[in-house]
Amino acid sequence: MTPPLEDVFLAAAAAFVVLAIVLLYRAVVGPTTQDRLLAVNVLGTNTVVVLALLTVALDEPWFLDIALIYALLNFLMSIAISKFTVERGGVL
């Protein structure tokens, strides 16, 4: 017997949360600024995916609104940090 589809989405969200913990380690320990920047960017994208999966699994459409806002903030943060790094003389 196959599990309900909601359980599959919750399991996928849990797997993404475990991956987020690994990404958090890379963001803190990363040897270079570029590694840290990339880890934080992927962590933000991972958060958006988890929110989208929770939207479907829990049938709460307002989670998707939060995911879209978070995706926009993640994009703006990436642009701002990249611009700041390049102005300081670093090359991404």
C-alpha positions in Angstrom: 0.0 0.0 0.0 1.4 3.4 -0.9 1.5 6.2 1.6 -0.7 9.2 1.2 0.7 11.9 -1.0 0.8 14.4 1.9 3.2 12.0 3.7 5.5 11.9 0.7 5.6 15.7 0.6 6.3 15.9 4.3 9.2 13.4 3.9 10.6 15.4 1.1 10.5 18.5 3.2 12.2 16.7 6.0 15.0 15.6 3.6 15.4 19.2 2.5 15.7 20.3 6.1 18.5 17.8 6.7 20.3 19.1 3.6 19.8 22.7 5.0 21.7 21.7 8.1 24.6 20.5 6.0 24.5 23.8 4.0 24.5 25.7 7.3 27.7 24.0 8.2 29.3 25.0 4.8 28.1 28.6 5.3 29.8 28.9 8.7 33.0 26.9 8.0 33.4 27.6 4.3 37.0 28.3 3.5 36.3 31.3 1.2 33.8 34.1 1.0 32.5 32.6 -2.3 31.8 29.3 -0.6 29.9 31.0 2.1 27.9 33.2 -0.3 26.9 30.2 -2.4 25.9 28.2 0.7 23.7 31.0 2.0 22.1 31.4 -1.5 21.4 27.7 -1.8 20.1 27.7 1.8 17.6 30.4 0.9 16.5 28.5 -2.2 16.2 25.4 -0.1 13.9 27.2 2.3 11.7 28.3 -0.5 11.4 24.6 -1.7 10.6 23.5 1.9 7.8 26.1 2.1 6.4 25.1 -1.2 6.4 21.4 -0.2 4.6 22.3 3.1 2.1 24.3 1.1 1.1 21.2 -0.8 1.3 18.8 2.1 -0.6 20.8 4.6 -3.0 22.5 2.1 -2.2 25.9 3.5 -1.9 28.4 0.5 -0.5 31.2 2.6 2.8 29.3 2.9 3.3 29.9 -0.8 2.9 33.7 -0.4 5.7 33.5 2.3 7.8 31.4 -0.1 7.5 33.9 -2.9 8.4 36.8 -0.6 11.4 34.9 0.7 12.5 34.1 -2.8 12.5 37.8 -3.7 14.4 38.7 -0.6 16.9 35.9 -1.3 17.5 37.2 -4.8 18.0 40.8 -3.6 20.3 39.6 -0.9 22.5 37.8 -3.4 22.7 40.9 -5.6 23.6 43.1 -2.7 26.3 40.8 -1.3 27.8 40.3 -4.8 27.9 44.1 -5.4 29.4 44.7 -2.0 32.1 42.0 -2.6 33.0 43.3 -6.0 33.3 46.9 -4.7 35.7 45.7 -2.0 38.0 44.3 -4.7 37.0 40.7 -4.5 36.0 38.7 -7.5 33.1 36.4 -7.5 
